[in-house]
Amino acid sequence: MNEQKKFRWDFWTTAVLFLVGAVWFVRDFLDEPKFPFEPIIVFLSYLFLLTGYYIFRNKPSEEGETTASNQSAHKIWNIGKIKTANFSIYVKGGYIMALVGLLAIGIWQKNEIKDLLGFNRFFRAKDHNFKILVLPFKQICNQNGKNYDAGFVVTERLNGIIDKEHLKIKTHYWESYDFKDFNDETAKALRAYHNADMILFGAYQTDACSGDGSQICINYITDEKWNMGALGNNLSRDYQKGGLDELKTGKLQEKIENLAIFIALVAQIKSLNHAEYLKKLQTILNNEDFSRGSQAAIYIEIADKLREEGKLGELLIQYDKALNIYMSNNDKSNVALCYERLGSTHTALGNLDKALAFYEEGLKLTKELYAAYPNNVDFKKGLAISYSKLGNTHTALGNLEKALGFYEEYNRLGKELYAAYPNNVDFKNGLAISYSKLGNTHTALGNLEKALELYEERNRLGKELHAAYPNNVDFKNGLAISYSKLGETHTSLGNLDKALAFYEEGLKLTKELYAAYPNNVDFKNGLAISYSKLGETHTSLGNLDKALVLYEEDIKLTKELYAAYPNNVKFKNGLAIAYSKLGETHTALGNLEKALGLYEEEVKLSEELYTAYPNNVEFKNGLAISYSQLGCFFRDNKNDNQKARIYFEQCQTLWLELATSFPSYVAFQNNLAWVKNALEDLEK
């Protein structure tokens, strides 16, 4: 494009933009008689950039020289009065005018611009305090000889409570709010815009209060994220009403203050003294006229927060309280929810028989609900979850055939839900998980080819979910786990090169997850497991030095996890396994004393786990493996058959019990046969 054509293009582009800006200006002005600064800013910004472009584009290369652009400009603009003018003067003048215009609009419309950019929000979105915005009540309240708006008095009283109780709550009193077109929807919009969790406001402008001003009314709107069952967005849809004296003493707003404090306490469970926290919550529950349903919802909320802190024994108390209320109300859906939560808690405590009983009660109710309402998607999903929980429990108890039946039901419902709602990512992810559960069970039953098919389906769905939602960490983590499962299966089938490739894909994802979320213990544990799996494969391939490096990374992470969470049995068991793997590698490398120390650390942890959880099949099998490794070590490396026999006999006792109790477990049968041969060989 030559200079003249380019200049014409720029000229007409500017003209069109000017016309669009003018139309936008008129439209905004007719819609609402205010200064339409947005289109003007856009237009002047474009002019600002365009003229700046001409200043640099048309700058003479030497003093006095006229560029081709200016020559073209002279020809195009050689009309009327503009015959000999240097066009760059007009360009620079327009540039300065555009800049002055932008500055003028910025000063004139600074409040509107702040609104547009969100600079005048009272709270930051990332502020984790419970944030309360108080609006003026337009009612004067005399306190300590001075007149204040009632809203200010409420704010000051709240601040006093916050300081006394050391609560993470922030308040802001918006003295200048004018209540134009104010209603519940306006309040919700204000709450969202200013990043507040709660808005307190007077209701003098509604029919809820007397028109003569003898009463003050107070109400609130809370963020939907604080919705706790029947509480909803409001403790009560009725305004709290009372006189000025009641407001001064705090009686009027006490209910709403308690709700704000309650929510703040729930949100801060990890940073508060636990006993003090429960005492405060219980006081609020006792003093307030919450409905029975609301009380139950609060107990569930408390329990869910306690779970994060690991207070499992106290969890049971809260769930029991909620269960009793829901049962008295004949609320089957929430009773089933309580059964599921109680089952999960007893599972975490190692009480598998109790967990099984609760899960079976939950399954019975969810079946009834689904039979009565077969088109209710939530009941169908709840039934699928019940089957999954029962499958998990029977797996832990060693009842693999029963577990397989429950997982097949889980998978069947998952397929139906996903087929009916193919765009629902939760259903798709649920189906992927069901394939993984089935794969695990078939692996334990020795059906490796079947397990491989199921893991491939899980991996396929995991890839699709991660590709569609690359920022979803759960989908990314699920895909990483699916790679690990494929690696394990190919290892068992003897396809070590394929196993290595899958483990490396899994390690790549777990590294990314841990790097992005270094405080996430599950991702940290997942990375440790990835290192361990790769170490196993390199051991099988004979790459002992590489395996050693990977096992050392594994044990470093597992030590950190166990040190930070000494009551977490999963991390304790992971550390025992890490000691075992590292011991095997040092044995193979000839570092016998180091290997012996690692084996002894493994046995110590395994014995503690089995003693604390004698019904846990995994821990019992882990201890048997620990004894077998020490037996092999003393037999092969120390020529001490007497010590070897002691350890072999100990693991034989455990594997005999496991093989007898759980005949479906192929691994237990194989291990028992192996240790019998080992003992027989010692006699030779």
C-alpha positions as CSV (number, residue, x, y, z in Angstrom):
1,M,0.0,0.0,0.0
2,N,1.6,3.3,-1.0
3,E,1.8,6.4,1.3
4,Q,-1.2,8.2,-0.2
5,K,-3.5,5.2,0.1
6,K,-2.4,4.4,3.6
7,F,-3.0,8.0,4.7
8,R,-6.5,7.9,3.2
9,W,-7.2,4.6,5.0
10,D,-6.1,6.2,8.3
11,F,-8.2,9.3,7.7
12,W,-11.4,7.4,6.9
13,T,-10.8,5.0,9.8
14,T,-10.7,8.0,12.1
15,A,-13.8,9.4,10.6
16,V,-15.7,6.2,11.1
17,L,-14.6,5.9,14.7
18,F,-15.6,9.5,15.3
19,L,-19.1,8.7,13.9
20,V,-19.4,5.6,16.1
21,G,-18.3,7.6,19.1
22,A,-20.9,10.2,18.3
23,V,-23.7,7.6,18.0
24,W,-22.6,6.0,21.2
25,F,-22.6,9.4,22.9
26,V,-26.2,10.2,21.8
27,R,-27.4,6.7,22.7
28,D,-26.0,7.0,26.3
29,F,-27.4,10.5,26.7
30,L,-30.9,9.5,25.6
31,D,-30.8,6.4,27.8
32,E,-29.8,8.4,30.9
33,P,-28.9,12.1,31.0
34,K,-25.4,11.7,32.3
35,F,-22.0,12.5,30.8
36,P,-21.2,9.5,28.5
37,F,-17.5,9.5,29.4
38,E,-16.9,5.9,28.2
39,P,-17.3,6.5,24.4
40,I,-15.5,9.8,24.6
41,I,-12.5,8.2,26.4
42,V,-12.4,5.4,23.8
43,F,-12.5,7.9,20.9
44,L,-9.9,10.2,22.4
45,S,-7.7,7.3,23.3
46,Y,-7.7,6.2,19.7
47,L,-7.0,9.7,18.5
48,F,-4.2,10.0,21.1
49,L,-2.6,6.8,19.7
50,L,-3.2,7.7,16.0
51,T,-1.7,11.2,16.3
52,G,1.3,9.9,18.2
53,Y,1.8,7.5,15.4
54,Y,1.9,10.3,12.9
55,I,4.3,12.3,14.9
56,F,6.9,9.5,14.8
57,R,6.0,8.3,11.3
58,N,6.3,11.7,9.7
59,K,9.4,12.9,11.6
60,P,11.9,14.3,9.0
61,S,15.0,12.3,8.7
62,E,17.0,15.5,8.4
63,E,16.2,19.0,9.5
64,G,14.1,20.7,6.9
65,E,13.4,17.6,4.9
66,T,9.8,16.8,4.0
67,T,8.9,13.1,4.1
68,A,6.7,11.3,1.6
69,S,3.9,11.2,4.2
70,N,3.9,15.0,4.5
71,Q,3.9,15.4,0.8
72,S,0.9,13.1,0.5
73,A,-0.7,15.0,3.3
74,H,-0.2,18.3,1.4
75,K,-1.9,16.8,-1.7
76,I,-4.8,15.3,0.2
77,W,-5.4,18.4,2.4
78,N,-4.7,21.0,-0.3
79,I,-8.2,22.2,-0.1
80,G,-9.6,25.7,0.9
81,K,-7.5,27.4,3.5
82,I,-5.1,24.5,4.1
83,K,-2.7,24.9,1.1
84,T,0.8,25.3,2.4
85,A,0.4,24.2,6.0
86,N,2.7,21.6,7.4
87,F,0.3,18.8,8.3
88,S,2.5,17.7,11.2
89,I,1.6,20.9,13.1
90,Y,-2.1,19.9,13.0
91,V,-1.2,16.4,14.0
92,K,0.8,17.6,17.0
93,G,-2.0,20.0,17.9
94,G,-4.6,17.2,17.8
95,Y,-2.3,15.1,19.9
96,I,-2.0,17.7,22.6
97,M,-5.8,18.4,22.5
98,A,-6.6,14.7,22.9
99,L,-4.2,14.4,25.8
100,V,-5.7,17.5,27.5
101,G,-9.2,16.2,26.8
102,L,-8.4,12.8,28.4
103,L,-7.0,14.5,31.5
104,A,-10.0,16.8,31.8
105,I,-12.4,14.0,31.6
106,G,-10.4,12.0,34.1
107,I,-10.6,14.8,36.6
108,W,-14.2,15.7,35.9
109,Q,-15.5,12.1,36.0
110,K,-13.0,10.6,38.5
111,N,-15.7,9.0,40.6
112,E,-17.4,7.3,37.7
113,I,-14.0,6.1,36.4
114,K,-13.2,4.7,39.9
115,D,-16.6,2.9,39.8
116,L,-15.9,1.5,36.3
117,L,-12.4,0.2,37.3
118,G,-13.5,-0.9,40.8
119,F,-11.0,1.3,42.7
120,N,-13.6,2.4,45.2
121,R,-14.5,-1.1,46.6
122,F,-14.5,-1.1,50.4
123,F,-13.0,-4.6,50.6
124,R,-10.5,-6.6,48.6
125,A,-11.7,-9.9,47.1
126,K,-8.6,-11.7,48.4
127,D,-9.2,-10.6,52.0
128,H,-10.1,-13.8,53.9
129,N,-11.6,-11.9,56.9
130,F,-15.4,-12.0,57.2
131,K,-16.3,-8.6,55.8
132,I,-19.4,-6.6,56.9
133,L,-20.6,-3.5,55.2
134,V,-23.0,-1.3,57.3
135,L,-25.3,1.2,55.6
136,P,-26.6,4.3,57.4
137,F,-30.0,3.9,59.1
138,K,-31.0,7.6,58.8
139,Q,-32.0,7.4,62.4
140,I,-30.2,9.5,65.0
141,C,-29.1,7.7,68.2
142,N,-27.7,9.6,71.2
143,Q,-24.8,7.8,72.8
144,N,-22.5,9.2,75.4
145,G,-24.0,12.6,74.9
146,K,-23.4,12.7,71.2
147,N,-25.7,12.1,68.2
148,Y,-24.8,9.3,65.8
149,D,-26.5,7.5,63.0
150,A,-27.8,4.2,64.3
151,G,-25.7,2.4,61.6
152,F,-22.6,3.9,63.1
153,V,-23.6,2.7,66.6
154,V,-24.1,-0.8,65.2
155,T,-20.7,-0.7,63.6
156,E,-18.9,0.5,66.8
157,R,-20.6,-2.2,68.8
158,L,-19.5,-4.9,66.3
159,N,-15.9,-3.6,66.4
160,G,-15.9,-3.8,70.2
161,I,-17.0,-7.5,70.0
162,I,-14.4,-8.2,67.3
163,D,-11.6,-6.7,69.4
164,K,-12.7,-8.5,72.5
165,E,-13.0,-11.9,70.9
166,H,-10.1,-11.5,68.5
167,L,-12.2,-12.4,65.5
168,K,-11.1,-12.1,61.9
169,I,-13.9,-9.7,60.9
170,K,-13.7,-6.4,59.2
171,T,-16.4,-3.7,59.1
172,H,-17.0,-0.6,57.1
173,Y,-19.6,2.0,57.8
174,W,-20.8,3.7,54.5
175,E,-22.0,7.0,55.9
176,S,-22.8,8.7,52.5
177,Y,-25.0,6.0,51.0
178,D,-28.2,7.6,49.6
179,F,-30.5,4.5,49.4
180,K,-31.7,5.4,45.9
181,D,-34.0,2.6,44.6
182,F,-32.9,0.5,47.5
183,N,-34.2,-3.1,47.9
184,D,-33.0,-6.6,48.6
185,E,-31.6,-7.0,45.0
186,T,-29.7,-3.7,45.3
187,A,-28.3,-4.8,48.6
188,K,-27.1,-8.1,47.0
189,A,-25.5,-6.1,44.2
190,L,-23.8,-3.8,46.6
191,R,-22.5,-6.7,48.6
192,A,-21.1,-8.4,45.6
193,Y,-19.5,-5.2,44.2
194,H,-17.7,-4.3,47.4
195,N,-16.6,-7.9,48.1
196,A,-18.6,-7.9,51.4
197,D,-19.8,-11.1,53.0
198,M,-22.7,-9.4,54.8
199,I,-24.5,-6.1,54.4
200,L,-26.4,-4.7,57.5
201,F,-29.0,-2.1,56.7
202,G,-31.9,-0.2,58.3
203,A,-35.3,-0.8,56.9
204,Y,-37.0,2.5,57.8
205,Q,-37.9,3.0,54.1
206,T,-40.2,-0.1,54.0
207,D,-43.6,-0.9,55.4
208,A,-41.9,-3.2,57.9
209,C,-41.3,-0.3,60.3
210,S,-43.6,2.4,61.6
211,G,-43.7,5.5,59.6
212,D,-43.3,7.9,62.6
213,G,-39.8,6.8,63.3
214,S,-40.4,5.4,66.7
215,Q,-38.9,2.1,65.7
216,I,-35.7,1.0,64.1
217,C,-35.6,-2.0,61.8
218,I,-32.5,-3.9,60.9
219,N,-31.9,-6.6,58.3
220,Y,-29.0,-8.2,56.4
221,I,-28.0,-9.9,53.2
222,T,-25.2,-12.5,53.2
223,D,-23.0,-14.0,50.5
224,E,-24.5,-17.2,49.1
225,K,-21.3,-19.1,49.9
226,W,-22.3,-18.9,53.6
227,N,-25.6,-20.6,52.9
228,M,-25.9,-23.2,55.6
229,G,-29.0,-25.4,54.9
230,A,-32.2,-23.8,56.0
231,L,-30.5,-20.6,57.1
232,G,-30.3,-19.4,53.4
233,N,-29.4,-15.8,52.9
234,N,-31.2,-14.6,56.0
235,L,-31.6,-15.9,59.5
236,S,-35.3,-14.7,59.2
237,R,-37.1,-12.9,56.5
238,D,-38.7,-10.7,59.2
239,Y,-36.9,-7.5,60.0
240,Q,-35.6,-7.2,63.6
241,K,-37.6,-4.2,65.1
242,G,-37.0,-2.2,68.3
243,G,-36.5,1.1,69.8
244,L,-33.4,3.3,70.1
245,D,-32.7,2.0,73.7
246,E,-32.7,-1.6,72.5
247,L,-30.2,-0.6,69.7
248,K,-27.9,1.1,72.2
249,T,-27.9,-1.9,74.5
250,G,-27.3,-4.3,71.6
251,K,-30.5,-6.3,72.1
252,L,-32.0,-5.3,68.8
253,Q,-29.1,-6.4,66.6
254,E,-27.9,-9.2,68.8
255,K,-29.3,-12.0,66.6
256,I,-27.7,-10.6,63.5
257,E,-24.4,-10.0,65.3
258,N,-24.4,-13.6,66.5
259,L,-25.0,-14.8,63.0
260,A,-22.1,-12.7,61.7
261,I,-19.8,-14.0,64.5
262,F,-21.0,-17.6,64.0
263,I,-20.1,-17.5,60.3
264,A,-16.8,-15.9,61.0
265,L,-16.1,-18.6,63.6
266,V,-16.9,-21.4,61.2
267,A,-14.6,-19.9,58.6
268,Q,-11.8,-19.6,61.1
269,I,-11.8,-23.0,62.8
270,K,-8.1,-23.7,61.9
271,S,-6.8,-20.5,63.4
272,L,-8.9,-20.5,66.6
273,N,-8.4,-22.4,69.9
274,H,-10.5,-25.4,69.3
275,A,-12.2,-25.7,72.7
276,E,-13.0,-21.9,72.7
277,Y,-14.4,-22.2,69.2
278,L,-16.8,-25.0,70.1
279,K,-17.9,-23.2,73.3
280,K,-18.7,-20.0,71.4
281,L,-20.6,-21.8,68.7
282,Q,-22.6,-23.8,71.3
283,T,-23.5,-20.6,73.1
284,I,-24.8,-19.1,69.9
285,L,-26.8,-22.2,69.2
286,N,-28.3,-22.2,72.7
287,N,-29.2,-18.5,72.8
288,E,-30.7,-18.2,69.3
289,D,-34.1,-19.5,68.2
290,F,-32.7,-21.4,65.2
291,S,-35.2,-23.9,63.7
292,R,-34.4,-27.6,64.3
293,G,-33.5,-28.0,60.6
294,S,-31.1,-25.0,60.8
295,Q,-29.5,-26.4,64.0
296,A,-28.8,-29.7,62.2
297,A,-27.3,-27.8,59.2
298,I,-25.0,-26.0,61.6
299,Y,-23.9,-29.2,63.2
300,I,-23.0,-30.6,59.8
301,E,-21.1,-27.4,59.0
302,I,-19.2,-27.6,62.3
303,A,-18.4,-31.3,61.6
304,D,-17.2,-30.7,58.1
305,K,-14.8,-28.0,59.4
306,L,-13.6,-30.3,62.2
307,R,-12.8,-33.0,59.6
308,E,-10.2,-30.6,58.0
309,E,-8.6,-30.3,61.5
310,G,-8.5,-34.1,62.0
311,K,-10.7,-34.1,65.1
312,L,-12.4,-37.3,64.1
313,G,-13.8,-38.2,67.5
314,E,-15.5,-34.9,67.8
315,L,-16.9,-35.3,64.3
316,L,-19.0,-38.2,65.5
317,I,-20.7,-36.1,68.2
318,Q,-21.7,-33.4,65.7
319,Y,-23.0,-35.9,63.1
320,D,-25.0,-37.7,65.8
321,K,-26.7,-34.5,66.8
322,A,-27.6,-33.7,63.2
323,L,-28.8,-37.3,62.6
324,N,-31.1,-37.2,65.6
325,I,-32.7,-34.0,64.4
326,Y,-33.1,-35.2,60.8
327,M,-34.6,-38.5,62.0
328,S,-37.1,-36.7,64.2
329,N,-38.1,-34.6,61.2
330,N,-38.3,-37.8,59.0
331,D,-35.9,-36.1,56.6
332,K,-34.7,-39.2,54.7
333,S,-32.4,-37.3,52.3
334,N,-30.4,-35.7,55.1
335,V,-30.5,-38.9,57.3
336,A,-28.8,-40.7,54.4
337,L,-26.3,-37.8,54.3
338,C,-25.5,-38.3,58.0
339,Y,-25.1,-42.0,57.5
340,E,-22.6,-41.4,54.7
341,R,-20.6,-38.9,56.8
342,L,-20.7,-41.2,59.9
343,G,-19.5,-44.1,57.7
344,S,-16.6,-42.0,56.3
345,T,-15.6,-40.9,59.8
346,H,-15.6,-44.5,61.1
347,T,-13.6,-45.6,58.0
348,A,-11.0,-42.9,58.8
349,L,-10.9,-44.2,62.4
350,G,-10.4,-47.8,61.2
351,N,-13.8,-48.9,62.5
352,L,-14.7,-50.7,59.3
353,D,-17.5,-52.8,60.7
354,K,-19.2,-49.7,62.1
355,A,-18.6,-47.9,58.8
356,L,-20.1,-50.8,56.9
357,A,-23.3,-50.7,59.0
358,F,-23.8,-46.9,58.4
359,Y,-23.1,-47.3,54.7
360,E,-25.7,-50.1,54.5
361,E,-28.3,-48.0,56.2
362,G,-27.5,-45.1,53.9
363,L,-27.9,-47.4,50.8
364,K,-31.3,-48.6,52.1
365,L,-32.5,-45.0,52.3
366,T,-31.1,-43.8,49.0
367,K,-32.7,-46.9,47.3
368,E,-36.0,-45.9,48.7
369,L,-35.6,-42.2,47.6
370,Y,-34.5,-43.2,44.1
371,A,-37.4,-45.7,43.8
372,A,-39.9,-43.1,44.8
373,Y,-38.3,-40.4,42.6
374,P,-36.6,-42.2,39.7
375,N,-36.3,-38.9,37.7
376,N,-34.5,-37.1,40.5
377,V,-30.8,-36.9,39.4
378,D,-29.5,-36.1,42.9
379,F,-31.1,-39.3,44.3
380,K,-29.6,-41.3,41.5
381,K,-26.2,-39.8,42.0
382,G,-26.5,-40.4,45.8
383,L,-27.3,-44.0,45.1
384,A,-24.2,-44.3,42.9
385,I,-22.1,-42.8,45.7
386,S,-23.6,-45.3,48.2
387,Y,-22.5,-48.2,46.0
388,S,-19.0,-46.7,45.8
389,K,-18.7,-46.3,49.5
390,L,-19.8,-49.9,50.1
391,G,-17.3,-51.1,47.5
392,N,-14.5,-49.2,49.2
393,T,-15.4,-50.7,52.6
394,H,-15.7,-54.3,51.4
395,T,-12.3,-53.8,49.6
396,A,-10.7,-52.7,52.8
397,L,-12.3,-55.7,54.6
398,G,-11.0,-58.0,51.9
399,N,-14.4,-59.0,50.5
400,L,-13.4,-58.5,46.9
401,E,-16.3,-60.3,45.2
402,K,-18.8,-58.2,47.2
403,A,-16.8,-55.0,46.4
404,L,-16.8,-55.9,42.7
405,G,-20.6,-56.2,42.7
406,F,-21.0,-52.7,44.3
407,Y,-18.5,-51.1,42.0
408,E,-20.3,-52.6,39.0
409,E,-23.5,-51.0,40.2
410,Y,-21.6,-47.7,40.7
411,N,-20.3,-48.0,37.1
412,R,-23.7,-48.8,35.7
413,L,-25.3,-45.8,37.3
414,G,-22.4,-43.6,36.2
415,K,-22.8,-44.7,32.6
416,E,-26.5,-43.9,32.7
417,L,-26.0,-40.4,34.3
418,Y,-23.2,-39.6,31.8
419,A,-25.3,-40.8,28.8
420,A,-28.3,-38.7,29.9
421,Y,-26.1,-35.6,30.7
422,P,-23.0,-35.8,28.4
423,N,-22.1,-32.2,29.1
424,N,-22.1,-32.7,32.9
425,V,-18.4,-32.9,33.8
426,D,-19.1,-34.2,37.3
427,F,-20.9,-37.2,35.9
428,K,-18.1,-37.8,33.4
429,N,-15.5,-37.6,36.1
430,G,-17.6,-39.9,38.3
431,L,-17.7,-42.5,35.5
432,A,-14.0,-42.2,35.1
433,I,-13.5,-42.9,38.8
434,S,-15.8,-45.9,38.6
435,Y,-13.6,-47.4,35.9
436,S,-10.6,-46.9,38.2
437,K,-12.4,-48.6,41.2
438,L,-13.3,-51.6,39.0
439,G,-9.7,-51.7,37.7
440,N,-8.3,-51.8,41.2
441,T,-10.6,-54.7,42.1
442,H,-9.8,-56.8,39.0
443,T,-6.1,-56.2,39.7
444,A,-6.5,-57.6,43.2
445,L,-8.4,-60.5,41.8
446,G,-5.6,-61.2,39.4
447,N,-7.6,-60.2,36.2
448,L,-4.8,-58.0,34.8
449,E,-6.0,-57.9,31.2
450,K,-9.5,-56.8,32.3
451,A,-8.0,-54.3,34.7
452,L,-5.9,-52.9,31.8
453,E,-9.1,-52.3,29.7
454,L,-10.7,-50.5,32.6
455,Y,-7.7,-48.3,33.3
456,E,-7.5,-47.4,29.6
457,E,-11.1,-46.2,29.8
458,R,-10.4,-44.2,32.9
459,N,-7.3,-42.7,31.2
460,R,-9.3,-41.8,28.0
461,L,-11.9,-39.9,30.0
462,G,-9.2,-38.3,32.1
463,K,-7.4,-37.0,29.0
464,E,-10.7,-35.5,27.7
465,L,-11.5,-33.8,31.0
466,H,-8.0,-32.4,31.4
467,A,-7.9,-31.2,27.7
468,A,-11.3,-29.5,28.2
469,Y,-10.5,-28.0,31.6
470,P,-6.7,-27.7,31.8
471,N,-6.9,-25.4,34.9
472,N,-9.0,-27.9,36.9
473,V,-6.5,-29.5,39.4
474,D,-8.8,-32.4,40.3
475,F,-9.0,-33.5,36.6
476,K,-5.2,-33.0,36.2
477,N,-4.6,-35.1,39.4
478,G,-7.0,-37.8,38.3
479,L,-5.2,-38.1,35.0
480,A,-1.9,-38.4,36.8
481,I,-3.3,-41.2,38.9
482,S,-4.6,-43.0,35.8
483,Y,-1.1,-42.9,34.3
484,S,0.2,-44.5,37.5
485,K,-2.4,-47.2,37.4
486,L,-1.5,-48.0,33.8
487,G,2.1,-48.1,34.8
488,E,1.4,-50.6,37.6
489,T,-0.6,-52.9,35.4
490,H,2.0,-52.9,32.6
491,T,4.7,-53.6,35.2
492,S,2.7,-56.6,36.4
493,L,2.3,-57.8,32.8
494,G,6.1,-57.4,32.3
495,N,5.8,-54.5,29.8
496,L,8.5,-52.4,31.6
497,D,9.1,-49.9,28.8
498,K,5.4,-49.1,28.6
499,A,5.2,-48.9,32.3
500,L,8.2,-46.4,32.4
501,A,6.5,-44.2,29.8
502,F,3.3,-44.0,31.8
503,Y,5.1,-43.4,35.1
504,E,7.0,-40.5,33.5
505,E,3.8,-38.9,32.2
506,G,2.3,-39.2,35.7
507,L,5.5,-37.7,37.3
508,K,5.3,-34.7,34.9
509,L,1.8,-33.9,36.0
510,T,2.4,-34.4,39.7
511,K,5.4,-32.2,39.5
512,E,3.4,-29.4,37.9
513,L,0.6,-29.8,40.5
514,Y,3.0,-29.7,43.5
515,A,4.9,-26.7,42.0
516,A,1.6,-24.8,41.6
517,Y,0.3,-25.8,45.0
518,P,3.2,-26.5,47.3
519,N,1.0,-26.5,50.4
520,N,-1.4,-29.1,49.1
521,V,-0.5,-32.3,51.0
522,D,-2.3,-34.6,48.5
523,F,-0.3,-33.3,45.6
524,K,2.9,-33.6,47.7
525,N,2.0,-37.2,48.5
526,G,1.1,-37.9,44.9
527,L,4.6,-36.6,43.8
528,A,6.2,-38.9,46.4
529,I,4.3,-41.9,45.1
530,S,5.3,-41.0,41.5
531,Y,9.0,-41.0,42.5
532,S,8.5,-44.4,44.2
533,K,6.8,-45.9,41.1
534,L,9.5,-44.7,38.8
535,G,12.1,-46.0,41.2
536,E,10.5,-49.5,41.1
537,T,10.5,-49.6,37.3
538,H,14.2,-48.5,37.1
539,T,15.0,-51.1,39.7
540,S,13.4,-53.8,37.5
541,L,15.3,-52.5,34.5
542,G,18.6,-52.7,36.5
543,N,19.1,-48.9,36.7
544,L,19.9,-49.0,40.5
545,D,21.7,-45.6,40.7
546,K,18.7,-43.9,39.0
547,A,16.3,-45.8,41.2
548,L,18.3,-44.7,44.3
549,V,17.9,-41.0,43.4
550,L,14.2,-41.4,42.9
551,Y,13.6,-43.3,46.2
552,E,15.6,-40.6,48.0
553,E,13.2,-38.0,46.6
554,D,10.3,-40.1,47.7
555,I,11.6,-40.5,51.3
556,K,12.4,-36.8,51.6
557,L,8.8,-35.9,50.8
558,T,7.2,-38.6,52.9
559,K,9.3,-37.7,55.9
560,E,8.2,-34.1,55.6
561,L,4.5,-35.2,55.3
562,Y,4.7,-37.5,58.3
563,A,6.5,-34.9,60.4
564,A,3.8,-32.3,59.6
565,Y,0.9,-34.8,60.1
566,P,2.1,-37.5,62.6
567,N,-1.5,-38.7,63.1
568,N,-2.2,-39.3,59.4
569,V,-1.9,-43.0,58.9
570,K,-1.7,-42.8,55.2
571,F,1.5,-40.7,55.4
572,K,2.9,-43.0,58.1
573,N,2.3,-46.0,55.9
574,G,3.8,-44.2,52.9
575,L,7.0,-43.6,55.0
576,A,7.2,-47.3,55.9
577,I,6.9,-48.2,52.2
578,A,9.6,-45.6,51.3
579,Y,12.0,-47.1,53.9
580,S,11.3,-50.5,52.3
581,K,12.1,-49.4,48.8
582,L,15.2,-47.6,49.8
583,G,16.3,-50.6,51.8
584,E,15.9,-52.9,48.8
585,T,18.1,-50.6,46.7
586,H,20.9,-50.2,49.2
587,T,20.8,-54.0,49.6
588,A,21.3,-54.5,45.8
589,L,24.1,-51.9,45.9
590,G,25.9,-53.7,48.7
591,N,25.3,-51.0,51.4
592,L,24.1,-53.6,53.9
593,E,24.4,-51.7,57.2
594,K,22.4,-48.8,55.7
595,A,19.9,-51.2,54.2
596,L,19.4,-53.0,57.6
597,G,18.7,-49.7,59.4
598,L,16.1,-48.8,56.8
599,Y,14.4,-52.2,57.1
600,E,14.3,-51.8,60.9
601,E,12.7,-48.4,60.5
602,E,10.1,-49.9,58.2
603,V,9.2,-52.7,60.6
604,K,8.9,-50.3,63.5
605,L,6.3,-48.1,61.6
606,S,4.5,-51.2,60.2
607,E,4.1,-52.7,63.7
608,E,2.8,-49.4,65.1
609,L,0.2,-49.2,62.3
610,Y,-1.0,-52.8,62.7
611,T,-1.2,-52.5,66.5
612,A,-3.3,-49.4,66.2
613,Y,-5.5,-50.8,63.3
614,P,-5.5,-54.6,63.6
615,N,-8.5,-54.9,61.2
616,N,-6.9,-53.0,58.4
617,V,-5.9,-55.5,55.7
618,E,-3.4,-53.1,54.1
619,F,-1.5,-52.6,57.3
620,K,-1.5,-56.3,58.2
621,N,-0.2,-57.2,54.7
622,G,2.4,-54.4,54.9
623,L,3.8,-55.8,58.2
624,A,4.0,-59.3,56.7
625,I,6.0,-57.8,53.8
626,S,8.3,-56.0,56.2
627,Y,9.0,-59.3,58.0
628,S,9.6,-61.1,54.7
629,Q,12.2,-58.5,53.7
630,L,14.1,-58.8,56.9
631,G,14.0,-62.6,56.6
632,C,15.5,-62.4,53.1
633,F,18.1,-59.9,54.3
634,F,19.4,-62.1,57.1
635,R,19.3,-65.3,54.9
636,D,21.0,-63.8,51.8
637,N,23.3,-61.2,53.2
638,K,24.1,-62.2,56.8
639,N,23.9,-66.0,56.4
640,D,21.9,-66.0,59.6
641,N,19.2,-68.6,59.0
642,Q,18.0,-68.5,62.6
643,K,17.0,-64.9,62.4
644,A,15.6,-65.4,58.9
645,R,13.4,-68.2,60.2
646,I,12.0,-66.0,63.0
647,Y,10.9,-63.3,60.5
648,F,9.6,-65.8,57.9
649,E,7.5,-67.5,60.5
650,Q,6.1,-64.2,61.6
651,C,5.1,-63.2,58.0
652,Q,3.7,-66.7,57.4
653,T,1.4,-66.3,60.4
654,L,0.0,-63.1,59.0
655,W,-0.3,-64.3,55.4
656,L,-2.0,-67.5,56.5
657,E,-4.6,-65.4,58.4
658,L,-5.1,-63.1,55.3
659,A,-5.3,-65.9,52.8
660,T,-7.8,-67.8,55.0
661,S,-10.0,-64.7,55.6
662,F,-9.8,-63.4,52.1
663,P,-9.4,-66.3,49.7
664,S,-10.2,-64.0,46.7
665,Y,-7.0,-62.1,47.1
666,V,-4.5,-63.7,44.7
667,A,-1.6,-61.8,46.2
668,F,-2.2,-63.3,49.6
669,Q,-2.3,-66.8,48.2
670,N,0.9,-66.3,46.2
671,N,2.7,-64.7,49.2
672,L,1.7,-67.6,51.5
673,A,3.0,-70.1,49.0
674,W,6.3,-68.2,48.7
675,V,7.0,-68.0,52.4
676,K,6.2,-71.7,52.8
677,N,8.9,-72.5,50.2
678,A,11.3,-70.1,51.8
679,L,10.9,-71.9,55.2
680,E,11.3,-75.3,53.5
681,D,14.5,-74.1,51.8
682,L,16.0,-73.2,55.2
683,E,15.7,-76.9,56.2
684,K,17.8,-78.1,53.3
